[in-house]
Amino acid sequence: MKKYYIEVPENELLRIHHDIWEHNYVDAKLKTANRKLSIKIALRGNQLRKHKKKSYHIIFDKPYFMEGQHEIHLNAEYNDPSIMRNKLSFDFFESIGVLAPQSIHILLYINDICHGVYLQLESFDQHYLHNRNLPDGTIYYATNDDANFSLYTPDQKLKLTLEDGYTKKYDFQRDSALKRLLIGINTFQKEKFDEEIENILDVPKYLKWLTGVVCTQNFDGFIHNYALYHNSDSELIEITPWDYDGTWGRDLHGRPLDHDYIPIEGYNTLTARLLDCTKFRLMYGAFLQEALHTQFTEQFQKPLIDNLYNTIRPYIYKDPNLKNKVTTFDDEPQYILRFIRARNMYLDSKLDVLIKK
């Protein structure tokens, strides 16, 4: 496992930890096995800021890139007793043909004190596109649960603006694709929607993403925890997942979640409109059926889970948050596999009803 050593003046470290809700960046140094970089570091996340083990956002200053990335996220994975759910999810999305950030586990030291095992996440930005030889394009982050593709908030209040819930991460050529998408979802009558949505949204890629959210059962994933990318070549919007620790049988607080908590149709306004169209519903059913017989199975996932477990296990006692929870950590691989088995059977039992609607 890679080791990262961050050096930051104690007074600066105290400053960013003192007011956890301020997004203050401070200057620091990051040392790896063969490099020393100047960075800016700040706390990241929402609920996790209140926990002892913090998550961090790092921006590289000098040099500007590390391994092709200008920004990385170091996730504490505080509420996930397996500390592997995010990575397992992103790897699953990639396996079914959905763009997803790369991630690796690292051991983090700050001022020579070990803070434990973290998950390093790639930032979904213009550099992500460049590193994969993807066309340039505007990127939007779904920054809160108003990003539900609706004119209304989750508590049924009219939004102040159409794009409430979204933040532009990267603007390419003053893009307005998101507004076009939201107008189409919320104003097109059924016949026009069914005909025109494919000129705005990459529907197959969206339905593959829906397959991923439904299989992993991320309750927040339908109205939050995703990013949109407007591909400048296809001129279509694509979607990518973000923040998937509340998955594989647990919620975002790490509590057990029944395998049938989320229905096969998922949630959100866009999904409902797409699945109201026979052609798209059958396409989604085909994608889901394929995943249930290939990637979302115990046979496919067990070697991946075992590999992650064996990678993390030697470092558990170095992690202040995990060293007293070893028994739970050791039980998590079987817990996740039991969820896969039960969730797979549940979704498979609902497929015929979905397809024949």
C-alpha positions as CSV (number, residue, x, y, z in Angstrom):
1,M,0.0,0.0,0.0
2,K,1.3,3.5,-0.9
3,K,2.2,5.8,2.0
4,Y,1.6,9.5,1.9
5,Y,3.3,11.9,4.3
6,I,1.8,15.3,4.6
7,E,3.7,18.1,6.4
8,V,1.7,21.1,7.4
9,P,2.4,23.8,10.0
10,E,0.6,22.9,13.3
11,N,-1.1,26.3,13.5
12,E,-2.5,25.8,9.9
13,L,-3.7,22.3,10.7
14,L,-5.5,23.6,13.8
15,R,-7.1,26.3,11.7
16,I,-8.7,24.0,9.2
17,H,-9.8,21.7,12.0
18,H,-11.1,24.5,14.2
19,D,-14.0,25.6,12.0
20,I,-14.8,22.4,10.1
21,W,-17.5,24.1,7.9
22,E,-15.1,26.6,6.4
23,H,-13.5,25.5,3.1
24,N,-10.0,26.8,4.0
25,Y,-7.0,25.7,2.0
26,V,-3.6,25.8,3.6
27,D,-0.1,25.3,2.1
28,A,1.6,21.9,2.8
29,K,4.0,19.4,1.5
30,L,3.2,15.9,0.3
31,K,5.9,13.2,0.3
32,T,5.5,9.9,-1.4
33,A,8.1,7.1,-2.0
34,N,9.9,9.1,-4.7
35,R,8.5,12.6,-4.8
36,K,8.0,15.7,-2.7
37,L,5.3,18.1,-3.9
38,S,3.9,21.5,-2.8
39,I,0.2,21.2,-2.2
40,K,-2.9,23.0,-0.9
41,I,-5.1,21.0,1.5
42,A,-8.5,21.5,2.9
43,L,-11.2,19.4,4.6
44,R,-13.8,17.9,2.2
45,G,-17.2,16.2,2.6
46,N,-20.3,17.1,4.5
47,Q,-21.4,14.8,7.4
48,L,-17.9,13.3,7.6
49,R,-16.4,16.7,8.7
50,K,-17.9,16.0,12.2
51,H,-16.0,12.8,12.7
52,K,-12.5,12.4,14.2
53,K,-11.1,10.9,11.0
54,K,-11.4,13.7,8.4
55,S,-11.5,13.5,4.6
56,Y,-9.2,15.9,2.6
57,H,-9.1,17.6,-0.8
58,I,-5.6,18.1,-2.2
59,I,-4.6,20.5,-5.0
60,F,-1.1,20.1,-6.5
61,D,0.8,23.3,-6.7
62,K,4.4,22.6,-7.6
63,P,4.5,20.5,-9.7
64,Y,1.0,21.1,-11.1
65,F,0.3,17.4,-11.6
66,M,0.9,14.1,-9.8
67,E,0.4,11.1,-12.1
68,G,-1.7,13.2,-14.5
69,Q,-4.0,14.6,-11.8
70,H,-4.2,18.2,-10.5
71,E,-6.6,17.3,-7.7
72,I,-7.2,14.3,-5.6
73,H,-9.6,13.4,-2.8
74,L,-8.5,11.5,0.3
75,N,-11.7,9.8,1.7
76,A,-11.7,8.7,5.3
77,E,-14.5,6.1,4.6
78,Y,-15.4,6.6,8.2
79,N,-18.8,5.1,8.2
80,D,-18.0,2.1,6.0
81,P,-16.7,-0.8,8.2
82,S,-15.2,-2.5,5.2
83,I,-13.5,0.7,3.9
84,M,-13.9,-0.8,0.4
85,R,-17.5,0.0,-0.7
86,N,-16.6,3.1,-2.7
87,K,-13.8,1.4,-4.6
88,L,-15.9,-1.7,-5.1
89,S,-18.7,0.4,-6.6
90,F,-16.5,2.5,-8.9
91,D,-14.9,-0.7,-10.2
92,F,-18.3,-2.2,-10.8
93,F,-19.5,0.8,-12.7
94,E,-16.4,0.7,-14.9
95,S,-17.0,-3.0,-15.6
96,I,-20.5,-2.3,-16.9
97,G,-19.3,0.5,-19.2
98,V,-19.9,3.7,-17.1
99,L,-17.2,6.4,-16.6
100,A,-16.0,6.3,-13.0
101,P,-13.0,7.7,-11.0
102,Q,-10.0,5.6,-10.4
103,S,-9.3,4.9,-6.7
104,I,-6.6,3.2,-4.6
105,H,-6.1,2.7,-0.9
106,I,-3.2,4.5,0.7
107,L,-1.8,4.9,4.3
108,L,-1.9,8.6,5.4
109,Y,0.5,10.3,7.8
110,I,0.1,13.9,8.8
111,N,3.1,15.5,10.6
112,D,4.4,12.0,11.3
113,I,1.2,10.8,12.9
114,C,-0.6,7.9,11.2
115,H,-4.2,8.8,10.4
116,G,-4.9,5.4,8.9
117,V,-6.1,3.9,5.6
118,Y,-7.7,6.3,3.1
119,L,-9.2,5.9,-0.3
120,Q,-7.6,8.2,-2.9
121,L,-10.1,9.3,-5.5
122,E,-9.5,10.8,-8.9
123,S,-11.2,14.1,-9.5
124,F,-13.7,14.1,-12.3
125,D,-12.5,17.1,-14.3
126,Q,-11.0,18.2,-17.6
127,H,-7.8,16.3,-16.7
128,Y,-9.8,13.1,-16.2
129,L,-11.1,13.5,-19.7
130,H,-7.6,14.2,-21.1
131,N,-6.1,11.2,-19.4
132,R,-8.6,8.9,-21.1
133,N,-8.4,10.7,-24.5
134,L,-12.1,11.6,-24.2
135,P,-13.5,14.7,-26.0
136,D,-13.5,18.0,-24.0
137,G,-16.7,19.0,-22.5
138,T,-18.5,20.9,-19.7
139,I,-18.7,19.0,-16.3
140,Y,-21.4,19.6,-13.8
141,Y,-21.4,18.3,-10.2
142,A,-24.6,17.4,-8.4
143,T,-23.8,19.2,-5.2
144,N,-26.9,18.6,-3.2
145,D,-30.2,16.7,-3.4
146,D,-31.9,19.4,-5.4
147,A,-30.1,17.7,-8.4
148,N,-33.1,15.4,-8.9
149,F,-33.8,16.4,-12.6
150,S,-37.1,18.0,-11.4
151,L,-38.6,21.5,-11.1
152,Y,-39.2,20.8,-7.5
153,T,-37.0,20.0,-4.5
154,P,-37.3,16.6,-2.7
155,D,-39.8,18.2,-0.3
156,Q,-41.9,19.5,-3.2
157,K,-41.0,23.2,-3.1
158,L,-40.5,24.9,-6.4
159,K,-36.8,25.5,-7.1
160,L,-35.6,29.1,-7.4
161,T,-33.7,28.3,-10.6
162,L,-33.8,25.4,-13.0
163,E,-30.2,24.4,-12.3
164,D,-30.5,24.4,-8.5
165,G,-28.4,21.5,-7.0
166,Y,-25.7,21.7,-9.7
167,T,-22.3,23.4,-9.8
168,K,-20.2,23.7,-13.0
169,K,-16.8,22.1,-12.3
170,Y,-15.5,22.9,-15.8
171,D,-17.1,25.2,-18.4
172,F,-16.3,24.4,-22.0
173,Q,-17.5,27.0,-24.5
174,R,-20.1,28.6,-22.3
175,D,-22.1,25.4,-22.3
176,S,-25.9,25.3,-21.6
177,A,-26.5,21.6,-22.2
178,L,-27.8,21.0,-18.6
179,K,-30.5,23.6,-19.0
180,R,-31.6,22.0,-22.3
181,L,-31.8,18.7,-20.6
182,L,-33.8,19.9,-17.6
183,I,-36.2,21.8,-19.9
184,G,-36.7,18.7,-22.0
185,I,-37.3,16.5,-19.0
186,N,-39.9,18.8,-17.4
187,T,-41.7,20.3,-20.4
188,F,-41.8,17.8,-23.3
189,Q,-44.9,15.9,-23.7
190,K,-44.5,12.1,-23.8
191,E,-44.2,11.7,-27.6
192,K,-41.8,14.6,-28.0
193,F,-39.7,13.4,-25.0
194,D,-39.4,9.9,-26.3
195,E,-38.2,11.3,-29.7
196,E,-36.0,14.2,-28.5
197,I,-34.3,12.9,-25.4
198,E,-31.7,10.9,-27.4
199,N,-30.6,14.2,-29.0
200,I,-29.7,15.5,-25.5
201,L,-28.8,12.6,-23.3
202,D,-26.7,9.5,-24.0
203,V,-29.6,7.2,-23.0
204,P,-27.7,3.9,-23.1
205,K,-25.0,5.2,-20.8
206,Y,-27.6,6.7,-18.5
207,L,-29.4,3.3,-18.3
208,K,-26.1,1.5,-17.6
209,W,-25.5,4.0,-14.8
210,L,-29.0,3.3,-13.5
211,T,-28.1,-0.4,-13.5
212,G,-25.1,0.4,-11.3
213,V,-27.1,2.5,-8.8
214,V,-29.9,0.0,-8.6
215,C,-27.5,-3.0,-8.1
216,T,-25.3,-1.3,-5.5
217,Q,-28.4,0.3,-3.9
218,N,-27.2,3.8,-3.3
219,F,-30.2,5.6,-2.0
220,D,-28.6,9.1,-2.5
221,G,-27.3,8.2,-5.9
222,F,-30.4,9.1,-7.8
223,I,-30.6,12.8,-6.7
224,H,-27.0,13.4,-5.6
225,N,-23.6,11.9,-5.7
226,Y,-23.1,12.0,-9.5
227,A,-21.5,14.3,-12.1
228,L,-22.7,15.1,-15.7
229,Y,-20.3,15.4,-18.7
230,H,-21.4,17.1,-21.9
231,N,-19.4,15.3,-24.6
232,S,-18.4,17.9,-27.2
233,D,-18.1,15.3,-30.0
234,S,-21.4,13.4,-29.5
235,E,-23.1,16.6,-28.0
236,L,-24.8,14.3,-25.5
237,I,-24.7,14.3,-21.8
238,E,-23.2,11.4,-19.9
239,I,-23.3,10.6,-16.2
240,T,-20.7,9.3,-13.7
241,P,-21.1,8.1,-10.1
242,W,-19.6,9.8,-7.0
243,D,-19.5,8.9,-3.3
244,Y,-20.7,5.3,-3.0
245,D,-19.8,4.3,0.6
246,G,-23.5,3.9,1.5
247,T,-23.9,0.8,-0.7
248,W,-23.6,-3.0,-0.8
249,G,-26.1,-3.5,2.0
250,R,-25.3,-0.5,4.2
251,D,-26.6,3.1,4.2
252,L,-24.5,6.2,4.3
253,H,-24.2,5.9,8.1
254,G,-22.9,2.4,7.9
255,R,-26.2,0.9,9.2
256,P,-27.6,-2.3,7.6
257,L,-30.0,-1.8,4.7
258,D,-32.4,-4.4,3.5
259,H,-31.6,-5.8,0.1
260,D,-35.0,-4.8,-1.3
261,Y,-34.9,-1.2,0.0
262,I,-34.7,0.4,-3.4
263,P,-37.1,-0.8,-6.2
264,I,-35.9,-2.0,-9.5
265,E,-37.1,1.2,-11.2
266,G,-34.9,3.4,-8.9
267,Y,-35.9,7.1,-8.4
268,N,-35.8,10.6,-9.9
269,T,-37.8,12.4,-12.6
270,L,-35.5,11.6,-15.5
271,T,-35.5,7.8,-14.7
272,A,-39.3,7.8,-14.4
273,R,-39.7,9.5,-17.8
274,L,-37.3,7.1,-19.5
275,L,-38.8,4.0,-18.1
276,D,-42.2,5.2,-19.2
277,C,-41.0,4.6,-22.8
278,T,-41.2,0.9,-23.8
279,K,-38.0,1.1,-25.9
280,F,-35.9,2.5,-23.1
281,R,-37.5,0.2,-20.4
282,L,-36.5,-2.8,-22.5
283,M,-33.0,-1.5,-23.0
284,Y,-32.6,-1.0,-19.2
285,G,-34.0,-4.5,-18.6
286,A,-31.4,-5.9,-21.0
287,F,-28.6,-4.1,-19.3
288,L,-29.8,-5.1,-15.8
289,Q,-30.2,-8.7,-16.9
290,E,-26.7,-8.9,-18.2
291,A,-25.2,-7.4,-15.0
292,L,-27.2,-9.9,-12.9
293,H,-25.7,-12.8,-14.8
294,T,-22.2,-11.4,-15.1
295,Q,-20.7,-8.6,-13.0
296,F,-23.2,-8.4,-10.2
297,T,-22.7,-12.0,-9.0
298,E,-20.8,-13.6,-6.1
299,Q,-18.6,-15.4,-8.5
300,F,-17.4,-12.1,-10.2
301,Q,-17.2,-10.0,-7.1
302,K,-15.6,-12.4,-4.6
303,P,-12.1,-12.3,-6.0
304,L,-12.3,-8.5,-6.1
305,I,-13.5,-8.3,-2.6
306,D,-10.9,-10.7,-1.3
307,N,-8.2,-8.8,-3.1
308,L,-9.3,-5.5,-1.4
309,Y,-9.6,-7.2,2.0
310,N,-6.1,-8.7,1.7
311,T,-4.7,-5.3,0.6
312,I,-6.2,-3.4,3.6
313,R,-6.0,-6.1,6.3
314,P,-2.3,-5.7,7.2
315,Y,-2.8,-2.0,7.9
316,I,-5.9,-2.2,10.1
317,Y,-4.1,-1.8,13.3
318,K,-2.4,1.4,12.1
319,D,-5.9,3.0,11.6
320,P,-7.3,4.7,14.8
321,N,-10.8,4.3,13.4
322,L,-10.5,0.6,12.5
323,K,-8.0,-1.0,15.0
324,N,-10.8,-1.6,17.6
325,K,-13.3,-2.9,14.9
326,V,-11.2,-5.7,13.4
327,T,-13.9,-8.4,13.9
328,T,-16.4,-6.3,12.0
329,F,-13.9,-5.6,9.3
330,D,-13.2,-9.3,9.0
331,D,-16.9,-10.1,8.7
332,E,-17.5,-7.5,5.9
333,P,-16.5,-9.6,2.9
334,Q,-19.2,-12.2,3.7
335,Y,-21.7,-9.5,4.6
336,I,-21.2,-7.9,1.1
337,L,-21.4,-11.3,-0.6
338,R,-24.7,-12.1,1.2
339,F,-26.1,-8.8,0.0
340,I,-25.1,-9.5,-3.6
341,R,-26.8,-12.8,-3.4
342,A,-30.0,-11.4,-1.9
343,R,-30.1,-8.3,-4.1
344,N,-29.4,-10.3,-7.2
345,M,-32.3,-12.7,-6.5
346,Y,-34.6,-9.8,-5.7
347,L,-33.9,-7.8,-8.9
348,D,-34.1,-11.0,-11.0
349,S,-37.5,-11.7,-9.6
350,K,-38.7,-8.2,-10.6
351,L,-37.3,-8.3,-14.2
352,D,-40.3,-9.9,-15.9
353,V,-42.7,-7.4,-14.4
354,L,-40.5,-4.5,-15.4
355,I,-40.2,-5.7,-19.0
356,K,-43.9,-6.5,-19.5
357,K,-45.2,-3.2,-18.2
